[in-house]
Amino acid sequence: MRPKIRLDPVVKLEEQREELRLREMAEAGRKLKSAEDALAETRARAASDARRTASASDWLLAELSHTRALSDVRAAEHAVRSASDESTATRSRYTAARAKAEALRRVADLRVSEIIQAREATERRELDELAIMGYARRNAA
């Protein structure tokens, strides 16, 4: 059985932070994917230029519509850049949280290993002493 050590609550807290950062990174990834999909959609709308096929009377309306579509593309590109920056930032925070949690896990595992080794050494010593005492009793009798 693994002995309890004082680092256990700290490790648990860091693991919770790591999990939180992982969820943040996943959410940022979803936002980035959504922004990229919206950008692709607005680019497709902007690419369909109805000005060439519009009649002279409808040309102004088609021009305004196309200008609006290009504006939407710029806004979508900005949203993708923002989402990409956020995704990069959350990935960095997750990486830092994971590294810290992993370091604490290694320290805790090392400490547990030392405690177990010390217990085993003490147990071996006690068993050796009992064996020596039993041997001495048998020889004295």
N, C-alpha and C positions, 0 to 999 in steps of 0.2 A: 504494500500500500504506500502511496506517495505521501511523504510527510508534508504537513502544512508549514509554510514559511511566511515571513512578513511581506515578502515581495508578491505573494499571490494576489492580493487586492489591487496592487499597482499594475500587475500584468493584465488582470481582468479589465481594469479601466482603460488601459492602452489598447487592448483588443476591441473594446467597445468603440473607442475613437477611430480605430482602423476600420471597423465595420461602417461607421458613420461616413467616413471619408470615401469608402468604396461606394456607398449608396449615392453620395454627392457626385462622384465621378460618373456613375451610371446615369444619373439624372442629366448631367451636363452632356453626356453622349447622346441621350435621347433628344435633348434640345437641339444639339448640333445636327442630328439627322433630320429633325423636323425642319430646321432652317434651310438645310441643303435641299430638301424636297420642295419647300416653298420657292427657293431660288430657281430650281429647275422649272417649276410651273410658271413662274413669272417670266423667265427667259423664253419659254415656249410661246406664251401669250404675246410677248414683245416681238418675237420672230415672225409672227403672222401679221404682216403689214397689209392692212386693208386699204391703204391710201392709193395703191395702184389700181385697184378694182373699183374704187368708189367713183361715183359720178361727181361732176364738178360741184354740184350743190352740196353733196355730202362730204366733200374733201376736207373742209374745215373741221367737221366733227370727227372724221377719221384721223386727222392730224392731232387733234387734242387727245383722242383716245390713245394714239401711239405714244405721244409725249408722256401721258400718264403711265403707260405700260413701262416705258423706259425709267421713269421715276420709281416705279414699284421694283424694278430690277435693282436699281441702286440701293433702295431701302433693304431689299432682301440680301444683297451682297454685304451690306453693313451688319445685318442680323447674323449672317454666317460668320463674319469676322469676329463679332462679339461672342458668339457661341463657341467658336474655336478657341478664342482666348480664355474663356471660362473653362472649357474642357481641359486645356493645357494647365491652367492653374489648379484645377481640382486633381488632375493627375499628379502634379507635383506635391500637393498636400497629402494625397494618398500614399505616394511613395515615401514621403517623410514619416508619416504615421506608421506605415508598415515596417520601415527600417527600425524605428524606435521600439515598436512592439516586439519585433523579432529579436532585437538586442536584449530587451528585458526578459523574453522567454529563454534565451540562451543563458543569461545570468542566473535566472531562477532554476533552470535545469541543472546548471553547474552546481549551484548551492544544494539542491536536492541530492545530487549525486555525491557530493561531499558528505552530507548528513548520512546517507545510506552506507557509504563506505566506512564512516566512523562507527556507525552502529554495528556493522558486520565485524569490524575489527574488535570492538568491545566484546561482542558475542563470542568470537573465536577465542579471545583471551580468557573469558570466563569459562568457556568449555575446556580449554587447555588446563586451567587451574583446577577445575573439577576432576579432570582426568588424572592430573598429577596427584591430587589428594586421594582419589580412589585407589590409585596405584600404591601410594604410600600406606594406606590402611591395609590393603591386601598383603603387602610385604611385612608390615608390623605384626600382623596376626599370625 
